[in-house]
């Protein structure tokens, strides 16, 4: 009989081990979840925009 695999990762805030079955996954606690949310809200975390390829003359594709 195959056993269920438990994914074990680390909390992104405090780096404590967290199991995928934990209630607060991927965080270890509500506190770490709130800290992470605060970083997103304050702009500490950002998703960068995609890089634009430049043509042979040095102009971006959007300028053409």
PyMOL CGO cylinders between C-alpha atoms (Angstrom):
from pymol import cmd
from pymol.cgo import CYLINDER

trace = [
    CYLINDER, 0.00, 0.00, 0.00, 1.38, 3.39, -0.99, 0.3, 1, 1, 1, 1, 1, 1,
    CYLINDER, 1.38, 3.39, -0.99, 1.88, 5.97, 1.73, 0.3, 1, 1, 1, 1, 1, 1,
    CYLINDER, 1.88, 5.97, 1.73, 0.77, 9.55, 1.27, 0.3, 1, 1, 1, 1, 1, 1,
    CYLINDER, 0.77, 9.55, 1.27, 3.70, 11.83, 0.74, 0.3, 1, 1, 1, 1, 1, 1,
    CYLINDER, 3.70, 11.83, 0.74, 3.97, 14.86, 3.02, 0.3, 1, 1, 1, 1, 1, 1,
    CYLINDER, 3.97, 14.86, 3.02, 5.73, 17.84, 1.51, 0.3, 1, 1, 1, 1, 1, 1,
    CYLINDER, 5.73, 17.84, 1.51, 8.04, 19.48, 4.05, 0.3, 1, 1, 1, 1, 1, 1,
    CYLINDER, 8.04, 19.48, 4.05, 9.05, 23.05, 3.39, 0.3, 1, 1, 1, 1, 1, 1,
    CYLINDER, 9.05, 23.05, 3.39, 10.19, 26.06, 5.38, 0.3, 1, 1, 1, 1, 1, 1,
    CYLINDER, 10.19, 26.06, 5.38, 8.09, 29.06, 6.40, 0.3, 1, 1, 1, 1, 1, 1,
    CYLINDER, 8.09, 29.06, 6.40, 8.99, 31.94, 4.03, 0.3, 1, 1, 1, 1, 1, 1,
    CYLINDER, 8.99, 31.94, 4.03, 9.03, 34.40, 6.94, 0.3, 1, 1, 1, 1, 1, 1,
    CYLINDER, 9.03, 34.40, 6.94, 10.92, 32.68, 9.78, 0.3, 1, 1, 1, 1, 1, 1,
    CYLINDER, 10.92, 32.68, 9.78, 12.31, 29.58, 7.99, 0.3, 1, 1, 1, 1, 1, 1,
    CYLINDER, 12.31, 29.58, 7.99, 10.85, 27.09, 10.51, 0.3, 1, 1, 1, 1, 1, 1,
    CYLINDER, 10.85, 27.09, 10.51, 9.97, 23.67, 9.03, 0.3, 1, 1, 1, 1, 1, 1,
    CYLINDER, 9.97, 23.67, 9.03, 6.32, 23.43, 7.96, 0.3, 1, 1, 1, 1, 1, 1,
    CYLINDER, 6.32, 23.43, 7.96, 4.41, 20.37, 6.74, 0.3, 1, 1, 1, 1, 1, 1,
    CYLINDER, 4.41, 20.37, 6.74, 2.02, 20.65, 3.82, 0.3, 1, 1, 1, 1, 1, 1,
    CYLINDER, 2.02, 20.65, 3.82, -0.80, 19.33, 6.02, 0.3, 1, 1, 1, 1, 1, 1,
    CYLINDER, -0.80, 19.33, 6.02, -0.45, 22.13, 8.58, 0.3, 1, 1, 1, 1, 1, 1,
    CYLINDER, -0.45, 22.13, 8.58, -3.39, 24.51, 8.89, 0.3, 1, 1, 1, 1, 1, 1,
    CYLINDER, -3.39, 24.51, 8.89, -1.33, 27.65, 8.17, 0.3, 1, 1, 1, 1, 1, 1,
    CYLINDER, -1.33, 27.65, 8.17, 0.66, 26.16, 5.25, 0.3, 1, 1, 1, 1, 1, 1,
    CYLINDER, 0.66, 26.16, 5.25, 2.90, 27.52, 3.74, 0.3, 1, 1, 1, 1, 1, 1,
    CYLINDER, 2.90, 27.52, 3.74, 3.41, 29.61, 6.90, 0.3, 1, 1, 1, 1, 1, 1,
    CYLINDER, 3.41, 29.61, 6.90, 4.08, 28.24, 10.37, 0.3, 1, 1, 1, 1, 1, 1,
    CYLINDER, 4.08, 28.24, 10.37, 1.64, 30.61, 12.13, 0.3, 1, 1, 1, 1, 1, 1,
    CYLINDER, 1.64, 30.61, 12.13, -0.89, 33.39, 11.65, 0.3, 1, 1, 1, 1, 1, 1,
    CYLINDER, -0.89, 33.39, 11.65, 1.81, 35.84, 12.77, 0.3, 1, 1, 1, 1, 1, 1,
    CYLINDER, 1.81, 35.84, 12.77, 4.11, 34.87, 9.89, 0.3, 1, 1, 1, 1, 1, 1,
    CYLINDER, 4.11, 34.87, 9.89, 1.17, 35.05, 7.48, 0.3, 1, 1, 1, 1, 1, 1,
    CYLINDER, 1.17, 35.05, 7.48, 0.43, 38.63, 8.63, 0.3, 1, 1, 1, 1, 1, 1,
    CYLINDER, 0.43, 38.63, 8.63, 4.10, 39.66, 8.37, 0.3, 1, 1, 1, 1, 1, 1,
    CYLINDER, 4.10, 39.66, 8.37, 4.17, 38.40, 4.77, 0.3, 1, 1, 1, 1, 1, 1,
    CYLINDER, 4.17, 38.40, 4.77, 0.93, 40.23, 3.92, 0.3, 1, 1, 1, 1, 1, 1,
    CYLINDER, 0.93, 40.23, 3.92, 2.38, 43.43, 5.40, 0.3, 1, 1, 1, 1, 1, 1,
    CYLINDER, 2.38, 43.43, 5.40, 5.46, 43.14, 3.19, 0.3, 1, 1, 1, 1, 1, 1,
    CYLINDER, 5.46, 43.14, 3.19, 3.26, 42.84, 0.08, 0.3, 1, 1, 1, 1, 1, 1,
    CYLINDER, 3.26, 42.84, 0.08, 1.13, 45.80, 1.21, 0.3, 1, 1, 1, 1, 1, 1,
    CYLINDER, 1.13, 45.80, 1.21, 4.14, 48.03, 1.91, 0.3, 1, 1, 1, 1, 1, 1,
    CYLINDER, 4.14, 48.03, 1.91, 5.77, 47.29, -1.44, 0.3, 1, 1, 1, 1, 1, 1,
    CYLINDER, 5.77, 47.29, -1.44, 8.67, 45.29, -0.02, 0.3, 1, 1, 1, 1, 1, 1,
    CYLINDER, 8.67, 45.29, -0.02, 7.72, 42.48, -2.41, 0.3, 1, 1, 1, 1, 1, 1,
    CYLINDER, 7.72, 42.48, -2.41, 7.10, 43.31, -6.07, 0.3, 1, 1, 1, 1, 1, 1,
    CYLINDER, 7.10, 43.31, -6.07, 6.47, 41.37, -9.25, 0.3, 1, 1, 1, 1, 1, 1,
    CYLINDER, 6.47, 41.37, -9.25, 8.69, 42.78, -11.96, 0.3, 1, 1, 1, 1, 1, 1,
    CYLINDER, 8.69, 42.78, -11.96, 7.42, 43.56, -15.43, 0.3, 1, 1, 1, 1, 1, 1,
    CYLINDER, 7.42, 43.56, -15.43, 8.67, 41.39, -18.31, 0.3, 1, 1, 1, 1, 1, 1,
    CYLINDER, 8.67, 41.39, -18.31, 11.83, 42.51, -20.07, 0.3, 1, 1, 1, 1, 1, 1,
    CYLINDER, 11.83, 42.51, -20.07, 11.36, 43.95, -23.55, 0.3, 1, 1, 1, 1, 1, 1,
    CYLINDER, 11.36, 43.95, -23.55, 13.58, 42.77, -26.40, 0.3, 1, 1, 1, 1, 1, 1,
    CYLINDER, 13.58, 42.77, -26.40, 15.36, 45.52, -28.26, 0.3, 1, 1, 1, 1, 1, 1,
    CYLINDER, 15.36, 45.52, -28.26, 15.56, 45.54, -32.05, 0.3, 1, 1, 1, 1, 1, 1,
    CYLINDER, 15.56, 45.54, -32.05, 18.83, 45.82, -33.98, 0.3, 1, 1, 1, 1, 1, 1,
    CYLINDER, 18.83, 45.82, -33.98, 18.72, 49.66, -33.91, 0.3, 1, 1, 1, 1, 1, 1,
    CYLINDER, 18.72, 49.66, -33.91, 18.38, 49.72, -30.11, 0.3, 1, 1, 1, 1, 1, 1,
    CYLINDER, 18.38, 49.72, -30.11, 14.65, 50.48, -30.16, 0.3, 1, 1, 1, 1, 1, 1,
    CYLINDER, 14.65, 50.48, -30.16, 12.20, 48.34, -28.21, 0.3, 1, 1, 1, 1, 1, 1,
    CYLINDER, 12.20, 48.34, -28.21, 9.53, 46.38, -30.07, 0.3, 1, 1, 1, 1, 1, 1,
    CYLINDER, 9.53, 46.38, -30.07, 6.78, 48.65, -28.72, 0.3, 1, 1, 1, 1, 1, 1,
    CYLINDER, 6.78, 48.65, -28.72, 8.35, 51.79, -30.27, 0.3, 1, 1, 1, 1, 1, 1,
    CYLINDER, 8.35, 51.79, -30.27, 8.10, 50.44, -33.83, 0.3, 1, 1, 1, 1, 1, 1,
]
cmd.load_cgo(trace, "trace")
